[in-house]
Amino acid sequence: MSKRNLVATFVAAALCLFAASWDTVSAQRAKDQNARGRQLYYQYCASCHGDDARGGGPVAVSLKGTVPDLHKIAKVDGKFPALRVKQIIKGEVDTPAHGTKEMPVWGRVFREAKGNSMTELNLYALTKYLEAIQEK
C-alpha cells in the first residue's frame, strides 16, 4: 500500500470515528434535553395537565374549564405548532386558564426568554418535550 493510500485510509477511518462519536453526542444531547423538558413540564404544567399530560392534574378539578390533553396538540392542524406552543408558554397569546399575558400562572419563568440563553433553552426543551409526547 502506498503512503498516499495509507494516509487516505487513516483519514477515512478518523472521519468515521468522528461521525460515530458525533451521533453519540447528538443522541445524548437530545436525551438530556428531553429529560430537562420533562422536568420543566412536571414543575410548571403537571399541576393542571397531570403527570401524564392528559388534563387530570390535581388543580384541574378546581378550574372552570376543561384542561386539555397535551398529547393531542398536533391533531388540531395535523402537525405540532411549535411556534404557537412557545407563544402560549411565554404568555404571548391570551390563554385565560394560564392567566393574563402580563402574568401567566408561572410568572416570568419562560416569558423573559429574549436575550436569556438559559430561559430560551428551557423554553425550547419544554416545547420539544410536548412535541415528543404527541399521539401519532
Secondary structure by P-SEA (a helix, b strand, c coil): ccaaaaaaaaaaaaaaaaaaaaaaaaaaaaaaaaaaaaaaaaacccccccccccccccccccccccccccccccccccccaaaaaaaaaaccccccccccccccccccccccccccaaaaaaaaaaaaaaaaaccc
